[in-house]
Each structure stands twice: as C-alpha cells, then as structure tokens.
Amino acid sequence: GDLEGANLAFTATDSREVNAAVAGEAKERGIPINVADRPSEGDFAVPSTLRRGGLQVAVSTGGASPTLARRIRSELEESFGPEWAAVVEEFDTARRSGGAPDQAFEEEVSRCLSRLRG
C-alpha cells in the first residue's frame, strides 16, 4: 500500500471510500492516522495553531469542528498580535539570566492578559 514506511498518516480526500481504505491500512500497520471526514476513526486531531515568535497557542475541538477551532484561533490572533513575539523573548531573556522581567513590563503584560477576561 501507499503507507509502506510511513510513521504517521493523514487522509483528507473528498472520497469516503478512499479515506476509509487509507484509515484501514494505517490501522493494520499500526500507523497513527488523522481521518479528516470522520475524526472518530482517527487516532489524533490537529489543532489550529497561533504562533507569535516563541508563543504558541493551540486550539482544538478534537476534530469535531475544525472551522470552530479556526474561528477561535482567529479571535485569539487579535488579542495576541505580533508584538507578543517580543514579550516572549523578554521573558525568555530574563529566565535565562536568572532574573525576572522588568516590573513595569510585567505589569503591562498582566494588564493585557486581564483584558482577555473581559
């Protein structure tokens, strides 16, 4: 089959028959598979991920609704803009030097996060 030598598989065609056949082969070979049209037949779901430098936020509905996961991620993108890459870098630098971020910087981050709570 097409999965010879594979360690991980995805099936996301527009054919239920093809997806079922690929999923069946993966199961027979013990290969973890993601089945796009029938998440319950798969072994894992792929989250919708927001990345801002070292910041990574993943949203998943366990395969129930990738569209909903994307919508939630899209909302988070507005709250966590590109400037958050620098925020993460500042915290990383402080951690590596054995210190903490500047108090004013830390307070600004806390204010930003509290706005997320509404």
trRosetta pair geometry for C-beta under 8 A, 3 or more apart (Angstrom, degrees):
i j d omega theta_ij theta_ji phi_ij phi_ji
1 4 6.3 154 70 -36 60 82
1 25 4.6 -162 164 -148 170 146
1 29 7.9 -132 57 -39 131 135
2 22 7.3 -38 61 -116 122 94
2 25 7.4 88 46 105 77 163
3 6 4.4 -76 -165 24 73 131
3 9 5.7 -26 -118 -85 119 137
3 22 7.3 128 -49 -155 118 76
3 25 5.2 156 14 128 132 119
3 26 5.9 -172 -112 -84 165 68
3 29 5.8 -170 111 29 129 158
3 31 5.8 -146 177 22 134 164
6 9 5.5 61 143 -68 146 93
6 26 7.8 -61 92 -112 133 88
6 29 7.7 77 62 111 95 149
6 31 5.5 42 100 -137 102 150
7 31 6.8 -177 -172 -135 17 96
8 31 6.7 -176 -99 -178 18 94
8 32 5.6 -20 -122 71 72 95
8 33 7.7 156 -172 -88 53 44
9 22 6.6 -165 163 165 132 104
9 26 4.6 -131 50 -101 147 130
9 31 5.1 65 -7 130 114 124
9 32 7.1 171 31 91 74 47
9 33 4.3 -22 77 -107 101 88
9 34 7.3 -166 102 25 56 66
10 33 7.0 165 -86 -159 26 69
10 34 4.7 -10 -116 59 76 104
10 36 7.3 52 -179 -40 89 99
11 18 7.1 -171 -167 125 116 82
11 19 4.5 140 137 -134 123 70
11 22 3.9 152 -91 85 137 140
11 23 5.9 -104 28 -51 149 79
11 26 7.8 -135 -24 -17 118 137
11 33 6.5 12 0 -176 100 117
11 34 7.3 180 28 87 60 58
11 35 5.5 -4 61 -116 103 64
11 36 6.6 -135 98 8 55 89
12 19 7.4 64 -81 -104 17 112
12 34 7.8 -5 -52 109 101 98
12 36 3.6 67 -111 -12 85 148
12 37 7.4 144 -132 -26 53 81
13 18 4.6 -17 61 87 150 134
13 19 5.7 -155 45 -56 90 86
13 22 8.0 125 3 -3 116 140
15 18 3.9 68 85 10 117 108
15 19 6.5 172 91 -10 62 83
16 19 5.8 -58 -147 41 30 111
16 20 6.1 31 155 -20 66 109
16 37 6.4 -114 -103 107 73 154
17 20 5.8 -55 -146 37 27 110
17 21 6.3 27 155 -19 63 107
18 21 5.7 -56 -147 36 31 111
18 22 6.3 28 156 -16 66 106
19 22 5.9 -56 -146 38 29 108
19 23 6.2 29 155 -18 65 109
19 35 5.9 102 176 -153 109 94
19 36 7.1 -107 -126 46 135 82
19 37 5.4 54 136 34 179 118
19 38 7.0 135 132 17 133 102
20 23 5.7 -55 -145 39 29 112
20 24 6.2 33 155 -23 64 106
20 38 8.0 38 -82 24 78 143
20 41 7.7 -65 -113 179 66 166
21 24 5.7 -53 -148 34 29 113
21 25 6.5 28 155 -17 63 104
22 25 5.9 -54 -150 37 31 109
22 26 6.3 33 152 -20 65 106
22 33 7.2 162 132 -148 90 142
23 26 5.7 -55 -148 36 31 113
23 27 6.3 32 154 -20 65 105
23 33 5.5 172 -123 114 67 154
23 35 5.0 15 -88 -87 128 126
23 38 7.7 -38 -59 67 164 116
23 41 5.3 12 -166 143 156 122
23 42 7.1 -98 -123 -83 115 64
24 27 5.8 -54 -148 35 30 111
24 28 6.4 32 154 -20 64 106
25 28 5.6 -54 -149 35 32 113
25 29 6.3 15 158 -5 66 112
25 31 8.0 -4 120 39 73 123
26 29 6.1 -69 -147 47 28 100
26 31 4.3 -96 -154 73 79 101
26 32 7.4 -47 172 97 120 11
26 33 3.8 76 126 -50 164 133
27 30 7.6 34 -176 -72 29 30
27 31 7.9 -81 -48 48 20 69
27 33 7.2 -72 -50 14 68 131
32 43 4.2 -115 -149 80 80 146
32 44 5.9 31 173 -3 120 115
33 41 8.0 -35 97 125 114 82
33 42 5.4 -118 106 -134 73 80
33 43 5.7 94 45 10 53 101
33 44 8.0 165 84 29 23 82
34 39 7.9 -17 -163 -124 71 69
34 42 4.7 44 -136 -155 33 146
34 43 7.3 -84 -68 50 51 69
34 44 5.7 -59 -80 76 91 77
34 45 6.8 117 -131 -111 107 30
34 46 6.0 20 -130 -26 159 102
34 63 7.9 -168 -156 -98 88 123
35 38 4.9 -28 126 67 125 76
35 39 6.4 -178 76 -96 82 25
35 41 4.4 -21 46 80 161 101
35 42 3.9 -162 15 -56 82 98
36 39 7.7 -2 -152 -70 18 71
38 41 4.3 37 112 8 112 117
38 42 7.3 149 97 -19 67 86
39 42 5.6 -59 -156 30 44 113
39 45 6.1 20 -151 -91 120 104
39 62 6.8 118 152 136 143 66
39 63 2.5 144 -136 141 148 139
39 64 6.7 -102 48 -59 155 39
40 63 7.5 -172 -43 96 48 138
42 45 7.2 116 93 -70 132 59
42 63 6.7 165 50 -97 126 160
45 60 5.4 122 108 -163 125 124
45 61 7.6 -126 173 70 157 50
45 62 5.2 178 -10 -155 157 31
45 63 4.1 -134 -103 -46 118 88
46 60 7.7 -174 105 -110 23 112
47 58 3.7 57 119 -177 154 104
47 59 5.8 144 -170 63 101 32
47 60 3.9 -78 -101 -60 87 101
47 69 6.7 -144 -156 -173 59 139
48 58 7.2 143 70 -158 41 59
48 59 4.9 -27 62 65 94 93
48 60 7.1 163 14 -79 69 54
48 66 7.0 129 -53 -161 110 73
48 69 4.2 153 2 136 122 103
48 70 4.9 -168 -117 -82 156 54
48 72 7.4 130 69 64 133 89
48 73 4.2 -118 124 -28 119 147
49 56 6.2 -15 -167 -165 110 92
49 57 7.1 152 -155 79 58 46
49 58 4.9 -22 -100 -101 83 77
49 59 7.7 -180 -80 20 36 68
49 73 7.2 7 31 -129 5 139
50 55 7.7 -26 114 121 89 97
50 56 7.2 154 81 -155 56 43
50 57 4.5 -8 57 58 106 98
50 58 7.8 -160 23 -73 68 33
50 59 7.7 43 -8 -6 99 104
50 73 5.2 178 -48 -161 102 94
50 76 5.4 -131 -20 103 162 119
50 77 5.7 -156 -126 -78 126 77
50 80 6.3 102 140 75 139 130
51 55 6.9 150 -157 86 44 64
51 56 5.4 -6 -104 -103 77 75
52 55 4.3 -5 62 60 91 116
52 80 5.6 -137 -14 151 148 104
52 81 7.4 99 -117 113 141 25
52 82 6.2 -172 -138 -128 103 33
52 83 8.0 -7 -174 63 133 32
52 84 4.0 47 123 79 151 106
52 85 4.7 -128 161 -57 76 74
52 88 7.0 144 103 -5 90 129
53 84 7.0 -159 30 107 105 68
53 85 2.7 121 -24 -142 121 86
53 86 7.2 141 -19 -34 159 34
53 88 5.1 -180 94 56 118 127
53 89 6.1 -67 165 -42 154 98
54 85 7.1 115 16 -145 65 63
54 88 4.0 -164 63 142 102 139
54 89 6.7 141 8 -65 120 61
54 92 6.2 82 26 -48 170 139
55 80 6.6 -141 129 -177 148 134
55 84 5.1 -35 14 137 158 116
55 85 6.8 -122 16 -89 103 47
55 87 7.4 28 -47 73 132 102
55 88 4.7 -151 -44 -55 87 140
57 73 7.5 161 103 -127 102 82
57 76 5.8 -130 106 156 148 150
57 80 6.7 128 -2 30 143 164
59 69 4.8 165 116 -159 98 82
59 72 4.8 -168 -172 93 158 120
59 73 4.9 -151 29 -63 133 88
59 76 7.1 176 -42 -2 133 144
60 63 7.8 2 -177 -30 98 50
60 69 5.7 10 -118 -118 27 137
61 64 4.3 -99 139 52 108 93
61 65 4.7 -21 86 48 166 73
61 66 7.1 -138 39 -66 113 32
61 68 5.4 65 -52 75 149 116
61 69 5.0 -130 -9 -54 96 102
63 66 7.3 -8 -140 -51 40 86
64 68 7.6 -20 96 39 90 131
65 68 3.8 45 113 11 123 113
65 69 6.6 158 100 -14 69 81
66 69 5.4 -53 -148 37 38 115
66 70 6.3 40 154 -21 68 103
67 70 5.8 -54 -150 35 31 111
67 71 6.5 32 151 -20 64 104
68 71 5.5 -52 -148 34 35 113
68 72 6.4 34 154 -18 66 103
69 72 5.9 -54 -149 36 31 109
69 73 6.3 32 152 -18 64 107
70 73 5.6 -54 -146 39 32 113
70 74 6.2 39 153 -26 65 105
71 74 5.5 -51 -149 32 31 116
71 75 6.7 33 152 -18 62 101
72 75 5.7 -52 -155 33 34 111
72 76 6.5 33 148 -17 65 105
73 76 5.5 -56 -150 38 35 113
73 77 6.5 47 149 -32 66 97
74 77 5.5 -42 -153 19 34 118
74 78 7.6 36 150 -18 58 95
75 78 6.1 -51 -166 26 39 110
75 79 7.1 26 144 -8 66 106
76 79 5.5 -60 -152 42 43 108
76 80 5.7 -1 162 18 79 110
77 80 6.5 -70 -128 62 25 79
77 81 7.5 70 167 -92 58 49
78 81 7.3 -1 -166 -66 27 85
79 115 7.6 -178 -139 100 101 102
79 116 5.5 71 -159 -99 145 99
80 84 4.7 -10 -169 -24 84 159
81 84 6.3 139 68 -11 46 94
82 85 6.1 -24 -180 3 60 111
83 86 5.7 -47 -171 33 58 111
83 87 6.7 64 135 -24 74 100
84 87 4.8 -44 -147 31 50 120
84 88 6.3 51 155 -19 72 97
85 88 6.1 -55 -155 36 30 108
85 89 6.4 31 148 -19 63 109
86 89 5.4 -54 -145 38 35 116
86 90 6.3 42 154 -25 67 102
87 90 5.8 -53 -152 31 29 112
87 91 6.7 23 153 -12 63 105
87 109 6.0 129 -152 -103 124 113
88 91 5.8 -57 -150 39 33 108
88 92 6.1 35 152 -21 67 108
89 92 5.5 -54 -145 37 31 114
89 93 6.3 34 155 -21 65 105
90 93 5.9 -53 -148 34 28 111
90 94 6.5 26 154 -16 62 107
90 101 5.4 61 142 -117 105 119
90 105 6.2 -121 157 169 151 148
91 94 5.7 -55 -148 38 32 111
91 95 6.2 33 154 -21 66 106
91 101 5.7 -48 -93 -48 61 124
92 95 5.7 -55 -146 36 30 111
92 96 6.2 26 158 -16 65 109
93 96 6.0 -58 -146 39 27 108
93 97 6.4 13 159 -8 63 112
94 97 6.1 -67 -147 44 27 102
94 99 5.0 -92 -162 86 79 84
94 100 5.4 37 171 -165 132 14
94 101 4.6 -105 -39 -61 160 58
95 98 7.8 42 177 -68 30 21
95 99 8.0 -106 -70 60 18 50
100 106 7.0 4 155 -64 105 140
101 105 4.7 -102 157 89 114 124
101 106 5.0 145 85 -60 108 90
101 109 7.6 56 90 -4 157 140
102 105 4.2 83 67 7 93 111
102 106 6.8 -165 89 -10 46 85
103 106 5.6 -54 -146 36 31 113
103 107 6.3 32 155 -20 65 105
104 107 5.7 -53 -148 35 31 112
104 108 6.5 34 152 -20 64 104
105 108 5.8 -54 -152 34 32 112
105 109 6.6 33 151 -18 64 104
106 109 5.7 -53 -151 35 33 112
106 110 6.5 35 150 -20 64 105
107 110 5.5 -52 -148 35 34 114
107 111 6.5 38 152 -21 65 102
108 111 5.6 -50 -150 33 34 113
108 112 6.5 36 151 -19 64 103
109 112 5.7 -53 -151 35 33 113
109 113 6.4 28 154 -15 66 107
110 113 5.8 -57 -146 40 31 108
110 114 6.2 33 155 -23 65 106
111 114 5.8 -54 -146 34 30 111
111 115 6.8 37 153 -26 61 100
112 115 5.9 -52 -160 24 32 114
112 116 7.6 39 144 -24 60 96
113 116 5.7 -42 -165 16 44 117
113 117 7.7 42 144 -18 64 97
114 117 5.7 -48 -164 26 47 114
115 118 7.7 55 178 -74 41 22
